[in-house]
């Protein structure tokens, strides 16, 4: 019996396009770090690594909201974030000293902008160049996960060909660079499911992705909503 093509999980592809947009904006524009006081169920301390990479931290903070909206199943190991602050790169050493030996505090390190990496991706003409960027982002500081690295690395030729598509933004207008980030985000999300760039771009053509300012605002809004839930629970 001949098998047909594997069905496309459009919801997953949209989710990953958002993640890729977040990653590429972070590479180009940088981001602050975060410190957070977290607690586990039935205790006032959390048993988590004191320094977390950004992807794990983002997953931890936003998980309760995604559970409530039905995007994820409930987590039996649910934790609560009870305080959070931004950490700018120039204040990192001070914050690290401040948190030394303190339990229940998580730190995700700030990252300075790396526009040269983003520019190399836009200018890349060879598979080797694309793979080197993928390796840097994954192995250097886990800007991308292993699941994201695989299509970035092994489908590098497809990513290069995508830049020849008619809908790849080629203008030098100010907003065009954000559009290029969104284009790459949709293509990479498709490659994660083995979907050709042209097909992924078409499937996700109506998906609106955020720029770096909107990403920061959405994250802050998620934190504020999460804190309100925590406060409601404490008031009961």
C-alpha positions, 0 to 999 in steps of 0.5 A: 500500500502506497503511503501518501504525503505526511499531513501538514500541522499548520498550527505547529508551523504557525507557532514555529514561524513565531519562534523563528521571528523571535530568534531572528529579531533577537539576533539582529537587535539583541535583547535584555536578560531577565531575572525571575523569582519562581516557586514550585507547587507547595513550596517557596523555592524552585528546584531549577538551574540558576542560569537558564537559556532564553528559549527555556526561560520563555517556555517556562514563563509563557507556559501557564498562559498557553495552557489556559488558552488550550495550546498546551496540556496542563503541566503537573510540575507547574511553577509560579513566577512571582517576580521578574526584572530586566537585566541590561548587559552593562548590569550583568556582573552586578546582578550575578553578584546580587543573586549569588547563593540565593535560592529560587532565582533564575537568570537568563543572560542578556544578549547584545545585538549581532547584526553582522550575523543577520547580515551574513545570512542575508548575503549568504551564497553558499551552503557552507555559509548558511551551515556555519551560521546555523552552527553558531546559533545552536552551539554558540549560545543556544539561540536555536534548539536542536530541532531548529538547527537540523533544517537550518543546517541540512536544508541550507540549500533550500534556504538559499533557493528561497531567496530567489523566490519572487516574494522574497523582500529585496527593497531597501526600505526601512520596513523591508528588513522586518519583512525579510525576517518574517520571510525567513521565519516562515520558510524555516518553519516549513523546513521543520516539517519538510515543506518546500519554501515556496509552499510554506510561504504560500501557506503562511502568507496571511500570518502576521508576525511581530517585529522586535518591539511587538515581541518585547511588548507581547512578552511583557504582557504575558508576564503581567497577565501571569502575575495577576493570576499569581496575585489572585491565587494569593488573595484567596 
